[in-house]
Amino acid sequence: MKKLLLLVVILLALLSVDHPLIKNPRDKILGKVVSDLSDSTQVQREVRAKHALTEIRSQLNLDKEQDAHLADNLRTVIGMYQWEKRYCKNRELNQFFYGDDLLQSCAIIAATH
């Protein structure tokens, strides 16, 4: 227990010291860890959009224009949510998807949430 307490005290001391020999490497390490965590979260989110796109492609027979339209709009999760809001929830007219194809696409996207 004393060793753990000593380790915690040493870590806190290293985090609070502003000496250039300690501060510069510490800032680099913390910056690297934060950027890695941010990148991994972004990748996790983009997987949803890719999964929805592959599911739609596998369940529907898409022509070239429909596939290009979906690939462009489902590139990111934000784009996927915007497409869903626009065409599934607000029911705006889509020149590529209508009827059963649109309903199935909306159901697949809703299932990826």
Long-range contacts (C-beta under 8 A, 24 or more apart in sequence): 45-76, 45-77, 46-76, 46-77, 48-77, 48-80, 48-112, 49-74, 49-75, 49-76, 49-77, 49-79, 49-80, 49-112, 50-74, 51-112, 52-80, 52-108, 52-109, 52-112, 55-108, 55-111, 55-112, 56-104, 56-105, 56-108, 56-109, 59-104, 59-108, 60-101, 60-104, 60-105, 65-96, 66-96, 66-97, 66-101, 69-96, 69-97, 70-96, 70-105, 80-109, 80-112, 83-109, 84-109, 84-110
